[in-house]
């Protein structure tokens, strides 16, 4: 039963001999009882007050190291003397002279005091009570009770410094493990952002190149910084600032050293060696914040260059405007020019404020590269920039709502805390330390690339019609926007990455994205597959948003106001005039998608008109088939029986491209003949891949694929051959040469192939090859490490996360209920935080971090599983999933 609970009232002490001065007559009635101090203790009173609650412990802003210089807290025992608070000493039982201060040594570990011999000098007690930080409860000492200090901790004793080291608090600091620069040896405008929030509009970061898409933005191969721009989005960019000293007007780039650079989620610090300036960056969702510390011995005038003329990423900057409204505020706008992927222009509005007076020097409005003079600032210059795609008023409101009067350090702390909140949805323990850090870098990138484009008040820019318009997102009863609007690169490959990950750990994001895409349907008449600049870019091919919606709706994560309308909008994309009619970046016509031939012939021949990009008949046939299957799952769930039958039959059209004589899917001509000559590594017919990859692309129908190969053994043997050949090339091919390797795990089409072994009855080969791929091109957490290819706005990061925790859905989690394949996790424990306080705990026994692990047995909530699958409904309900692992295939992974 345990000991009885302690009483909050201190027990009375036994009578004892009192000091002679305690026998002095006491004046009674000096104060009425109701006015007497209840804390005043005399020899005739007993403490009967309940125990006070503990003092609030000091909380450290996330991401900052706190150095506490705690003063010695004391309490008065005489008018001019103080005694350490913890030294609560009783008076001795023997008499002392008047005015003599007795000495009581501290207690030992047995709670006994040892008195020194008589006449030995008294020692001063200077022991300090240790400061306890974090969530550890105070240690309760049964032999005494501590009186809380009445003196607050002085502010001067709190020193905050930015640090990249892990937190000193007990709460995990996942953001400190992230390496935002990972993969930037390749570089891409949309791939890197450091000073930003999850899915934030503002992506503030240093730029080493600004005149393109591939290789531009922040590139590890470069040694000079051109400036700090605020937008690194799909087909968008702009608002570049650069602090300088002296009379610099052109060629203002500065060298920098990575030895003095600090880059973490929500924060970036670099030192501009040319000017001696330390630049720090942080951000909210829609505002960026800069802090520039100029040299203390500055002998030249300081200035901020505002470049609204140079190309930023893929877009030229047009029609720039800049006005200084007061000594500390500027307002402006710039137009993002058209690109081959985004033929319409769109505006960017901004409001810039400083913490010091500045003067905007004359400039040429036709080429706005303005100079903002600061004289010689004695304190660090803080600049805040509010950004909007709709109006100056919205940019001003975004700035006021998100930054307001907050200091740079406050904004930095909030950004760090925001990232920690999102990253803590999945907590991993054990395993290899470097792999844990890489895990949180991958998770960070899965929340990075796709961007908010709506304002804090819910307005957004609609560019789908003949004339641009500003629209309003519906508001909740509390007056907040019901959801956000987003821009996005392709949904090509989302079914094997973001969709199954967000469906478990971030269900609110998949719901918001579906609402955003549905709003665009109301504006334009179709659900897009890659919105940017307020309109669809028609990036990549087919109806790639269909599996995303099927996953969200069939798993109960998205509940549209009109479900039938949403279904009909998706269905429209699968017929002539919809997305399946359009090839990549085909904006004004509907010829390159080949949907008419797909319906009539059962495949798409290789004589499509040269409109747009990616006009490959064989690849589009197989992609249409997968997306038809996803729509069939939604039709089944909504009881559209005829549609379910139709789209299920169409989802088998990939079989019309399989040639048993060669054992591959291959392109066909309009007359039904095979395209000659045939080489499984040729480019013709395939989108960023080859016949090796697309033969195994149809993960929705593995039994049908096995029938094409005539036997399971032949299916597995050809897939094993593909992996063996790919391993020799390290599972990666350079950009635009994806066809040179059978399976390129640096690109989307191959992401589900390893799990096909498991669906074909060979889970041991799935776990073997997954570990090979991870260790070869997806391990390490330094800036020089990569994903193989470019990260593609969360695709590669999300795939790595799923494989690392042992959960994956080869069918994109589109079924009702969705199926997740189970493989050996890479950590001892994984805890996924689910809605309503639920958790999914994934634990392992027998994990060997440095070797391939095979699943011997699995239990879920204490019950043994007989297969390596679980439905989304079971996982999303929470529970305990335990893996017993072995070094050789056995149990569930035995062949």
VODRENDO-297462 format. One line per 8 residues: number of its first residue (from 1); their letters; for each residue x, y, z of C-alpha. Coordinates in steps of 0.5 Angstrom, whole numbers, plus 500, padded with zeros to 3 digits. Layout:
BEGIN
NUM	A	X Y Z | ...
This chain:
BEGIN
1	XXXXXXXX	500 500 500 | 506 505 501 | 507 510 506 | 501 515 508 | 501 521 505 | 505 527 508 | 501 532 512 | 502 539 509
9	XXXXXXXX	502 542 516 | 508 541 520 | 508 537 526 | 509 540 533 | 516 540 536 | 517 537 543 | 518 542 549 | 525 543 550
17	XXXXXXXX	529 548 554 | 529 555 551 | 534 561 551 | 534 565 557 | 532 571 553 | 525 567 551 | 523 568 558 | 523 576 557
25	XXXXXXXX	516 578 558 | 512 579 552 | 507 585 551 | 501 582 549 | 496 585 544 | 501 589 540 | 496 587 534 | 490 584 533
33	XXXXXXXX	490 577 531 | 487 579 524 | 493 584 523 | 499 579 525 | 503 577 520 | 502 570 519 | 509 568 517 | 512 571 523
41	XXXXXXXX	514 565 528 | 516 566 535 | 518 561 540 | 510 560 542 | 507 559 535 | 507 553 530 | 507 554 523 | 500 551 521
49	XXXXXXXX	500 554 514 | 500 549 508 | 506 548 504 | 506 553 498 | 507 551 491 | 514 551 488 | 517 557 485 | 516 557 477
57	XXXXXXXX	522 555 474 | 526 559 469 | 524 557 462 | 529 558 457 | 527 560 450 | 528 554 445 | 534 554 442 | 538 559 446
65	XXXXXXXX	543 557 451 | 542 560 458 | 547 561 463 | 544 563 470 | 549 566 475 | 544 565 481 | 546 569 487 | 546 566 494
73	XXXXXXXX	539 567 496 | 538 569 504 | 533 571 509 | 534 575 515 | 535 573 522 | 538 579 525 | 537 586 522 | 544 586 519
81	XXXXXXXX	545 579 519 | 543 574 514 | 544 566 514 | 543 562 507 | 536 560 506 | 538 552 506 | 541 553 513 | 535 552 517
89	XXXXXXXX	538 551 524 | 534 550 530 | 537 553 537 | 541 549 541 | 539 546 548 | 544 549 552 | 544 556 554 | 548 562 551
97	XXXXXXXX	550 569 552 | 546 574 550 | 548 576 543 | 552 570 541 | 550 567 534 | 551 559 535 | 554 555 529 | 550 549 526
105	XXXXXXXX	554 545 521 | 550 542 515 | 547 535 516 | 551 529 513 | 548 524 509 | 545 521 515 | 542 527 517 | 546 528 523
113	XXXXXXXX	550 534 525 | 557 534 528 | 559 539 533 | 566 541 533 | 570 542 539 | 569 547 544 | 572 554 543 | 573 552 535
121	XXXXXXXX	572 558 531 | 566 558 527 | 566 556 520 | 562 561 515 | 557 557 511 | 557 558 504 | 554 552 500 | 549 554 495
129	XXXXXXXX	543 550 493 | 543 548 486 | 539 551 481 | 534 545 478 | 532 547 471 | 528 543 466 | 522 539 468 | 525 535 474
137	XXXXXXXX	521 535 480 | 524 538 486 | 527 533 491 | 523 533 497 | 527 532 503 | 523 529 509 | 527 532 515 | 526 539 513
145	XXXXXXXX	522 544 509 | 525 550 505 | 522 557 505 | 521 559 498 | 525 566 497 | 521 572 497 | 526 575 492 | 525 575 484
153	XXXXXXXX	531 572 480 | 535 579 478 | 534 580 470 | 542 582 470 | 544 575 472 | 540 572 466 | 545 572 460 | 542 569 453
161	XXXXXXXX	547 567 448 | 546 563 441 | 549 557 441 | 548 551 436 | 550 546 442 | 544 541 444 | 539 544 450 | 541 544 457
169	XXXXXXXX	534 543 459 | 531 536 459 | 526 538 454 | 529 535 447 | 532 540 442 | 530 537 436 | 532 543 432 | 539 543 434
177	XXXXXXXX	540 537 430 | 538 539 424 | 543 541 418 | 539 546 413 | 545 546 408 | 545 538 407 | 544 537 400 | 546 544 397
185	XXXXXXXX	552 541 393 | 547 541 388 | 543 547 390 | 536 549 387 | 533 556 388 | 527 552 392 | 531 547 396 | 534 551 401
193	XXXXXXXX	531 556 406 | 534 557 413 | 531 563 417 | 523 561 416 | 518 557 419 | 514 551 417 | 511 552 410 | 512 559 411
201	XXXXXXXX	511 565 406 | 518 568 407 | 524 564 406 | 530 568 408 | 537 566 407 | 543 568 404 | 544 567 396 | 551 566 393
209	XXXXXXXX	547 566 386 | 541 569 384 | 540 568 376 | 537 562 375 | 533 556 378 | 538 550 378 | 545 551 382 | 542 558 385
217	XXXXXXXX	540 560 391 | 545 558 397 | 550 553 394 | 556 550 398 | 561 551 392 | 561 558 393 | 565 563 397 | 561 569 396
225	XXXXXXXX	554 572 398 | 551 576 394 | 545 578 399 | 539 576 403 | 533 575 399 | 526 573 402 | 522 569 397 | 525 562 395
233	XXXXXXXX	519 559 392 | 517 555 386 | 517 560 381 | 518 566 385 | 523 570 388 | 525 577 390 | 527 583 396 | 534 582 396
241	XXXXXXXX	538 586 402 | 545 587 403 | 549 591 408 | 555 594 406 | 560 600 408 | 563 605 404 | 561 608 397 | 559 601 394
249	XXXXXXXX	554 601 389 | 555 595 384 | 559 589 385 | 557 589 393 | 558 581 394 | 562 579 400 | 566 573 401 | 565 569 408
257	XXXXXXXX	567 563 412 | 563 557 413 | 568 557 420 | 564 563 423 | 557 561 420 | 551 558 424 | 545 555 420 | 539 552 424
265	XXXXXXXX	532 552 423 | 529 559 423 | 536 562 424 | 542 564 420 | 548 568 422 | 554 569 417 | 560 574 417 | 561 578 411
273	XXXXXXXX	569 579 411 | 569 584 406 | 565 589 411 | 566 586 417 | 559 586 418 | 555 580 422 | 549 578 419 | 543 575 423
281	XXXXXXXX	537 572 420 | 530 570 423 | 523 570 420 | 516 569 422 | 511 566 417 | 510 572 413 | 516 577 415 | 523 576 415
289	XXXXXXXX	528 580 421 | 535 582 420 | 540 584 425 | 546 587 422 | 552 588 427 | 557 593 424 | 564 594 426 | 565 598 433
297	XXXXXXXX	571 602 429 | 567 604 423 | 570 610 420 | 565 609 413 | 558 610 413 | 554 604 413 | 548 603 408 | 543 597 406
305	XXXXXXXX	543 596 399 | 536 594 396 | 536 590 390 | 529 590 386 | 532 589 379 | 537 583 379 | 534 577 377 | 532 572 383
313	XXXXXXXX	531 565 382 | 528 563 376 | 524 570 375 | 526 577 372 | 524 583 377 | 520 588 373 | 516 595 375 | 519 596 382
321	XXXXXXXX	517 601 386 | 520 604 393 | 518 609 397 | 520 612 404 | 514 614 408 | 518 616 415 | 525 616 417 | 524 608 419
329	XXXXXXXX	519 605 414 | 520 604 407 | 514 601 402 | 515 598 396 | 513 592 391 | 516 588 385 | 513 584 379 | 515 577 378
337	XXXXXXXX	516 576 371 | 514 570 367 | 518 564 366 | 517 558 361 | 513 554 367 | 509 560 370 | 507 564 364 | 503 570 368
345	XXXXXXXX	506 575 372 | 505 576 379 | 506 582 385 | 510 582 391 | 509 587 396 | 513 589 402 | 514 594 408 | 520 595 411
353	XXXXXXXX	522 598 418 | 528 599 422 | 530 601 429 | 534 607 427 | 533 613 422 | 535 612 415 | 536 616 409 | 534 613 402
361	XXXXXXXX	538 616 397 | 536 618 390 | 536 612 385 | 533 611 378 | 526 608 378 | 527 604 372 | 533 600 375 | 531 600 383
369	XXXXXXXX	538 598 386 | 537 603 392 | 542 605 398 | 539 606 405 | 544 610 408 | 545 609 416 | 551 614 417 | 555 610 423
377	XXXXXXXX	550 606 427 | 552 605 434 | 548 599 436 | 546 593 431 | 541 595 426 | 534 591 426 | 530 590 420 | 523 587 419
385	XXXXXXXX	520 586 413 | 513 584 412 | 511 581 405 | 504 580 402 | 502 577 395 | 496 582 395 | 497 589 397 | 501 594 401
393	XXXXXXXX	496 594 406 | 496 586 407 | 504 587 408 | 503 592 413 | 498 588 417 | 502 581 416 | 508 585 419 | 504 588 425
401	XXXXXXXX	500 581 426 | 507 577 427 | 513 581 428 | 510 588 432 | 514 590 437 | 518 584 438 | 525 584 439 | 530 580 434
409	XXXXXXXX	531 575 440 | 524 574 441 | 523 572 434 | 529 568 433 | 526 564 440 | 519 563 437 | 522 561 430 | 526 555 434
417	XXXXXXXX	520 553 438 | 516 553 432 | 520 548 429 | 521 544 435 | 514 543 436 | 513 541 429 | 519 536 429 | 517 533 436
425	XXXXXXXX	511 530 433 | 516 524 432 | 521 523 437 | 526 518 436 | 531 515 441 | 537 510 441 | 540 508 434 | 546 511 431
433	XXXXXXXX	547 519 433 | 548 521 426 | 542 517 424 | 538 521 429 | 540 528 427 | 539 526 420 | 532 524 421 | 530 530 424
441	XXXXXXXX	534 534 418 | 529 529 413 | 523 531 417 | 525 538 417 | 525 538 409 | 519 535 409 | 516 541 412 | 520 546 409
449	XXXXXXXX	519 547 401 | 511 548 400 | 510 555 402 | 504 559 405 | 501 564 400 | 495 567 404 | 496 573 408 | 494 573 416
457	XXXXXXXX	487 576 415 | 486 570 410 | 487 574 403 | 490 571 397 | 492 572 390 | 488 569 385 | 491 569 378 | 487 563 374
465	XXXXXXXX	482 568 370 | 483 573 365 | 485 578 370 | 488 577 377 | 484 578 383 | 484 578 391 | 480 573 394 | 478 571 401
473	XXXXXXXX	479 565 405 | 472 563 409 | 473 565 416 | 472 561 423 | 467 564 428 | 473 567 432 | 475 571 425 | 481 567 423
481	XXXXXXXX	482 564 416 | 479 557 416 | 485 555 412 | 491 557 409 | 493 558 401 | 499 554 399 | 504 554 393 | 507 548 391
489	XXXXXXXX	512 544 386 | 509 538 383 | 505 532 387 | 509 527 383 | 511 522 388 | 507 525 394 | 503 518 394 | 510 515 396
497	XXXXXXXX	512 521 401 | 508 526 404 | 501 523 403 | 503 517 408 | 507 521 413 | 503 527 413 | 497 522 414 | 500 520 421
505	XXXXXXXX	504 526 424 | 501 532 420 | 494 531 419 | 492 538 419 | 497 540 413 | 494 535 409 | 487 537 410 | 489 545 409
513	XXXXXXXX	492 543 402 | 486 540 400 | 482 546 402 | 487 550 398 | 487 546 392 | 479 546 392 | 479 553 393 | 483 554 386
521	XXXXXXXX	478 549 383 | 472 554 385 | 476 559 382 | 479 556 375 | 474 550 374 | 480 544 376 | 484 542 381 | 491 544 380
529	XXXXXXXX	497 539 380 | 503 545 382 | 500 552 384 | 505 558 383 | 504 565 383 | 496 564 384 | 495 559 378 | 497 552 376
537	XXXXXXXX	504 551 373 | 502 544 370 | 508 541 372 | 510 534 371 | 504 530 368 | 497 526 369 | 493 528 375 | 498 527 381
545	XXXXXXXX	493 531 386 | 488 525 385 | 492 520 390 | 493 526 395 | 485 527 396 | 484 520 396 | 489 519 401 | 486 525 405
553	XXXXXXXX	478 523 404 | 479 515 405 | 483 516 412 | 478 521 414 | 483 527 415 | 479 531 410 | 472 533 410 | 470 538 405
561	XXXXXXXX	463 542 405 | 461 538 399 | 464 532 398 | 460 530 392 | 463 536 389 | 470 535 390 | 469 528 387 | 467 531 381
569	XXXXXXXX	472 536 381 | 477 530 381 | 473 526 376 | 474 532 371 | 481 531 371 | 481 524 369 | 477 526 362 | 479 530 356
577	XXXXXXXX	480 537 358 | 482 536 365 | 489 535 367 | 490 528 364 | 490 532 357 | 496 536 359 | 503 535 358 | 508 538 363
585	XXXXXXXX	507 546 363 | 502 545 357 | 498 552 359 | 494 554 353 | 492 547 350 | 490 540 352 | 494 535 347 | 500 533 350
593	XXXXXXXX	497 528 356 | 494 523 351 | 488 522 355 | 483 520 348 | 488 515 346 | 489 512 353 | 481 511 353 | 481 509 346
601	XXXXXXXX	487 505 345 | 488 503 352 | 495 506 352 | 498 512 349 | 503 512 343 | 509 515 342 | 507 520 337 | 504 526 341
609	XXXXXXXX	504 533 339 | 511 537 341 | 507 541 346 | 509 543 353 | 514 538 356 | 514 530 358 | 510 528 352 | 512 521 353
617	XXXXXXXX	506 516 352 | 509 510 355 | 510 514 362 | 504 517 362 | 500 511 361 | 503 508 367 | 502 514 371 | 495 515 369
625	XXXXXXXX	493 508 371 | 496 509 378 | 492 515 378 | 485 512 376 | 486 506 381 | 487 512 386 | 480 515 384 | 477 508 384
633	XXXXXXXX	478 507 391 | 475 514 392 | 469 512 388 | 468 505 392 | 468 509 398 | 463 514 396 | 459 508 393 | 460 510 386
641	XXXXXXXX	460 503 383 | 460 505 376 | 466 509 376 | 469 504 381 | 469 499 376 | 471 504 370 | 477 507 373 | 479 500 376
649	XXXXXXXX	479 497 369 | 483 503 366 | 488 502 372 | 490 496 368 | 492 499 362 | 499 499 364 | 499 491 362 | 498 494 355
657	XXXXXXXX	505 496 355 | 508 490 358 | 512 485 353 | 513 478 355 | 519 477 350 | 523 482 353 | 520 482 360 | 519 490 361
665	XXXXXXXX	514 495 359 | 516 499 353 | 513 504 348 | 508 502 343 | 506 506 336 | 499 508 334 | 498 502 330 | 500 497 336
673	XXXXXXXX	507 495 334 | 513 496 339 | 517 502 338 | 524 499 336 | 530 499 337 | 529 497 345 | 533 498 350 | 531 498 357
681	XXXXXXXX	536 504 359 | 533 509 353 | 530 515 354 | 525 515 349 | 518 514 352 | 520 515 359 | 519 521 364 | 526 522 368
689	XXXXXXXX	527 514 368 | 527 508 364 | 524 502 362 | 527 499 369 | 523 504 373 | 517 504 370 | 516 497 369 | 515 497 377
697	XXXXXXXX	512 503 378 | 505 500 378 | 505 499 386 | 497 499 386 | 497 492 382 | 503 487 384 | 499 481 383 | 497 484 376
705	XXXXXXXX	505 485 375 | 507 478 377 | 502 475 372 | 505 479 367 | 512 476 369 | 508 469 369 | 511 467 376 | 513 471 382
713	XXXXXXXX	520 468 382 | 521 472 375 | 518 478 378 | 523 478 384 | 529 476 380 | 528 482 375 | 527 486 381 | 533 483 384
721	XXXXXXXX	537 484 378 | 535 492 378 | 537 493 385 | 544 489 384 | 546 494 378 | 543 500 381 | 548 499 387 | 554 499 383
729	XXXXXXXX	552 506 381 | 550 508 388 | 543 508 387 | 544 515 383 | 544 518 377 | 546 526 375 | 540 530 373 | 537 529 366
737	XXXXXXXX	541 522 366 | 536 518 370 | 535 513 365 | 543 511 366 | 541 507 372 | 536 502 373 | 533 505 379 | 535 512 381
745	XXXXXXXX	533 513 388 | 535 520 388 | 528 521 384 | 521 520 385 | 519 514 380 | 523 509 384 | 521 510 391 | 516 504 392
753	XXXXXXXX	520 499 388 | 524 496 394 | 517 495 398 | 515 491 392 | 519 485 394 | 515 485 400 | 508 485 397 | 511 479 392
761	XXXXXXXX	512 475 399 | 520 477 400 | 520 482 405 | 527 480 407 | 529 483 400 | 525 489 402 | 529 490 408 | 536 488 405
769	XXXXXXXX	535 493 400 | 532 499 404 | 538 499 408 | 543 499 402 | 540 505 399 | 539 509 406 | 547 507 408 | 549 509 401
777	XXXXXXXX	546 515 399 | 541 517 405 | 546 517 411 | 550 522 414 | 548 529 416 | 553 534 414 | 552 540 409 | 556 535 404
785	XXXXXXXX	551 529 404 | 545 529 400 | 539 525 398 | 542 523 391 | 538 528 387 | 535 535 389 | 530 534 395 | 524 537 391
793	XXXXXXXX	520 540 396 | 519 535 402 | 519 529 397 | 526 526 399 | 526 528 406 | 519 525 407 | 521 518 404 | 527 518 409
801	XXXXXXXX	523 519 415 | 518 513 413 | 523 508 412 | 527 510 418 | 521 509 422 | 519 502 419 | 512 505 416 | 511 506 408
809	XXXXXXXX	505 505 404 | 507 503 397 | 499 505 394 | 500 512 397 | 495 510 403 | 489 511 398 | 485 505 400 | 479 505 405
817	XXXXXXXX	482 503 410 | 489 505 407 | 495 499 408 | 502 501 411 | 507 496 410 | 512 495 416 | 519 494 416 | 525 494 421
825	XXXXXXXX	526 501 424 | 532 504 425 | 531 506 432 | 530 503 439 | 524 507 440 | 519 512 435 | 514 516 438 | 509 519 434
833	XXXXXXXX	504 524 437 | 497 523 434 | 491 528 435 | 487 528 441 | 493 526 446 | 494 519 443 | 501 516 441 | 503 511 437
841	XXXXXXXX	510 508 440 | 514 504 436 | 519 500 439 | 525 495 437 | 528 489 441 | 535 486 438 | 536 492 434 | 544 493 431
849	XXXXXXXX	545 500 428 | 550 498 424 | 547 492 420 | 541 490 416 | 536 488 421 | 530 483 419 | 523 483 422 | 522 476 426
857	XXXXXXXX	516 478 429 | 511 484 431 | 506 485 436 | 501 491 436 | 498 492 443 | 500 486 445 | 497 481 440 | 502 478 435
865	XXXXXXXX	501 480 428 | 501 474 422 | 503 479 417 | 507 485 415 | 502 490 414 | 497 495 419 | 491 499 416 | 492 507 417
873	XXXXXXXX	486 506 422 | 489 502 427 | 496 506 427 | 492 513 427 | 488 510 433 | 495 509 437 | 498 504 441 | 504 500 442
881	XXXXXXXX	508 497 436 | 513 492 438 | 519 489 433 | 523 483 435 | 529 484 430 | 534 479 428 | 541 479 424 | 538 474 419
889	XXXXXXX	531 473 416 | 527 469 420 | 520 469 422 | 516 474 418 | 521 475 414 | 523 468 412 | 523 467 405
